[in-house]
Amino acid sequence: GHPGGTRALSGRQTQGLPTTPCSWILLLEPSEVRIQTEPKYTGIWHCVRDTYHRERVWGFYRGLSLPVCTASLVSSVSFGTYSHCLAHICLFRYGSPDAKPAKADITLSGYASGLVRVFLTSPTEVAKVRLQTQTQAQKQQRRISASGPSAVPPVCPAPPACPEPKYRGPLHCLATVAREEGLRGLYKGSSALLLRDGHSFATYFLSYAILCERLSPAGHSQPDVLGVLVAGGCAGVLGWAVATPMDVIKSRLQADGQGQRRYRGLLHCMVTSVWEEGPRVLFKGLVLNCCRAFPVNMVVFVAYEAVLRLTQGLLT
């Protein structure tokens, strides 16, 4: 019943498990990114209303095609890394990959899973954040153009007054960032991403294992389906509670490539953000993250346990 199970799953066996829930829940991410990067928003509904007013429904889908397409690969690598790492730790410490792991083993394997994700997710995160935040830069440019000495009609007569979006799509965004900022641009904010995913995935898998133990009926080593649902949902919420501060810093660093740069690095971004907006800035988007994390991870871990038991039945 613990996330390591009694047999480690390979990346191919776990591939695609969280794809469906992760795909539809990504539709909430534009609001999260904008809340974290634009101080003008006072809450979730303020951001949702403003996004719909300015961009209609399309605004909620901006920049999501690449994360949705890579969700299966990232999930496969995450769960595969966790399972393989846990199996090798058990083999090294206890002489068998099927041995019950200690909580330290689960934590270390979860941390490794989070670190590996960064190499795959950083470029897609950069593209997503840039595409979701470039409309604000365009709006500021229009306001500057409209504040000139001569009266300007509502419909802009020339292209400079209504600038075209810098990024036409995720692939164009990645190509532009690579050309203008080099490889470092594609991995901008990766230090915050490392801190976010390492700690959050260690918390994620550890809390799931502990909750499964607590929710298992007397005389059983595994919880029932309801127990897995509750444990998975709570693990997702706890994981995002740990991840949100670094998620805010990550989003701000990655959005800081459009126009004049404000932040010199992770520490400078954190200090500046807290100084200007107070400590609460580090928890922007926390409610949204937790609200979507609970249902998504309920489904993720039910699917994980189902495939784990199916695979064990086929291999024994």
Buried (B, 14 or more C-beta within 10 A) or exposed (E): BBBBBBBBBBBEBBBBBBBBBBBEBBEBBBBBBBBBBBEEBEEBEEBBEBBEEEBEEEBBBBBBBBBBEBBBBBBBBBBBBBBBBBBBBBBEEBEEBBBEBEEEBBBBBBBBBBBBBBEBBBBBBBBBBBBBBBBBBBEEBBEEBEEEEEEBEEEBEEEEBEEEBBBEBBEBBBBBBBEEBEEEBBBBBBBBBBBBBBBBBBBBBBBBBBBBBEBBEEEEEBBEEEBBBBBBBBBBBBBBBBBBBBBBBBBBBBBBBBEEEEBEEBEEBBEBBEEEEEEEBBBBBBBBBBBBBBBBBBBBBBBBBEBBBEBEEEEE
